[in-house]
Amino acid sequence: MRKFIIFSVFIIFAMNLVTGQSPVIIAHRGASFEAPENTLASVNLAWEQNADAVEIDVYLSKDNKIMVIHDKDTKRTAGEKFVVKESLSSDLRKLDVGLFKSPDYKGEKIPFLNEVIETIPEGKKLIIEVKCGTEILPFLKESFRESGKIDRLVIISFDFDVVAGAKKIMPDVPAYWLHFNLEGEYNTKWIEKAREADLDGLNFRYKGITEKYIKSVHDANMEIYAWTVDDPEQAAKLSGFGIDGITTNRPGWMRKELNKISGR
């Protein structure tokens, strides 16, 4: 049975390659399987591994600095608890967020967003997940404007008001609405709401995404991404369905495995 499944995945993926379609490989919090998430180390490693895009998370600090961190506080990655929105960026920057992963990364700091933007190579994208609310949007707009790389930036969020608000004040920046598992392939409410807000696409947890649902999103002139996929067979299946982007913790390895499946 397993051999049949693998063969079926190969056929789907091979057919997808014939059509010239290939999903964007997005590094989840950077190359976070190997390096500490949401650090310059993980971001730069992802670029070295030829990721098409890097996804990071951001919060706004007490002094209105955009900090690259996934959690609302620093306990998990720094060992000391500072609530980001209640803390000054100067205090947050004193923390070590590399040592929790490996002694090799001792001394890694919580990056400012502008530091990460500076790393984006030509032809690549930085996908910025907003973890807080709409209060961050004016500061994002200013940061994007000052970066000179606005054409390489994308905004995502589970908060509809954030992505809709971002699209209003930054119409040229792609915005995607995040969701957890897809609840039934015939449920088009998210597609309709996203289209009404002129969003550029949806971004679902990979479980439950069907070829039919992907087609429905494409028919609405939007794109659809999947997160977080570390199984090459699952990634190949989604690619065969026509998914536009796959978020993974292992971008370099995933690309190699997909090339193996395709026979490249």
PEQUI-V341870 format. One record per residue. N is the residue number from 1. SS is DSSP state (2 for helix, 1 for strand, 0 for the rest). OMEGA is omega in whole degrees, 0 to 359 (none if undefined). Layout:
# PEQUI-V341870
n-><N,N>
ss-><SS,SS>
omega-><OMEGA,OMEGA>
This chain:
# PEQUI-V341870
n-><1,2,3,4,5,6,7,8,9,10,11,12,13,14,15,16,17,18,19,20,21,22,23,24,25,26,27,28,29,30,31,32,33,34,35,36,37,38,39,40,41,42,43,44,45,46,47,48,49,50,51,52,53,54,55,56,57,58,59,60,61,62,63,64,65,66,67,68,69,70,71,72,73,74,75,76,77,78,79,80,81,82,83,84,85,86,87,88,89,90,91,92,93,94,95,96,97,98,99,100,101,102,103,104,105,106,107,108,109,110,111,112,113,114,115,116,117,118,119,120,121,122,123,124,125,126,127,128,129,130,131,132,133,134,135,136,137,138,139,140,141,142,143,144,145,146,147,148,149,150,151,152,153,154,155,156,157,158,159,160,161,162,163,164,165,166,167,168,169,170,171,172,173,174,175,176,177,178,179,180,181,182,183,184,185,186,187,188,189,190,191,192,193,194,195,196,197,198,199,200,201,202,203,204,205,206,207,208,209,210,211,212,213,214,215,216,217,218,219,220,221,222,223,224,225,226,227,228,229,230,231,232,233,234,235,236,237,238,239,240,241,242,243,244,245,246,247,248,249,250,251,252,253,254,255,256,257,258,259,260,261,262,263,264>
ss-><0,2,2,2,2,2,2,2,2,2,2,2,2,2,2,2,2,2,0,0,0,0,0,1,1,1,1,1,0,0,0,0,0,0,0,0,0,0,0,2,2,2,2,2,2,2,2,2,0,0,0,0,1,1,1,1,1,1,1,1,0,0,0,0,0,1,1,1,0,0,0,0,1,0,2,2,2,2,0,0,0,0,1,2,2,2,0,0,2,2,2,2,0,0,0,0,0,0,0,0,0,0,2,2,2,0,0,0,0,0,0,1,2,2,2,2,2,0,0,0,0,0,0,0,1,1,1,1,1,1,0,0,0,2,2,2,2,2,2,2,2,2,2,2,2,2,2,0,0,2,2,2,1,1,1,1,1,0,0,2,2,2,2,2,2,2,2,2,2,0,0,0,0,1,1,1,1,1,1,0,0,0,0,0,0,0,0,0,2,2,2,2,2,2,2,2,0,0,0,0,1,1,1,1,1,0,0,0,0,0,2,2,2,2,2,2,2,2,2,0,0,0,1,1,1,1,1,0,0,0,0,2,2,2,2,2,2,2,2,2,2,0,0,0,1,1,1,1,0,0,2,2,2,2,2,2,2,2,2,2,2,2,0,0>
omega-><181,179,179,179,180,179,180,178,180,181,180,182,180,178,178,180,179,180,178,181,177,185,173,176,185,181,185,185,189,176,194,174,185,185,181,185,173,174,176,178,182,179,182,177,178,177,178,180,175,171,177,181,174,176,176,180,181,170,176,180,181,180,171,172,182,185,181,182,183,186,179,174,189,188,187,186,182,181,176,184,170,174,190,185,180,187,175,180,180,177,179,182,178,185,176,181,176,186,181,180,183,175,179,184,178,178,177,181,170,183,163,180,184,177,179,179,180,183,189,177,175,179,180,180,171,181,189,177,178,182,179,185,185,180,182,190,179,180,174,181,180,179,178,182,183,187,186,182,186,180,180,188,179,178,172,177,171,182,182,181,179,183,178,179,178,182,180,185,177,186,181,180,179,180,182,181,181,175,172,185,176,183,176,185,181,181,184,185,181,178,182,181,179,181,179,180,181,177,184,179,180,183,185,164,194,185,176,179,181,177,181,180,177,178,180,178,179,178,177,179,176,177,179,177,178,176,330,191,177,177,183,179,178,179,179,179,180,177,178,177,180,179,184,181,179,177,184,176,187,188,181,179,181,179,179,180,177,176,177,181,182,180,180,none>
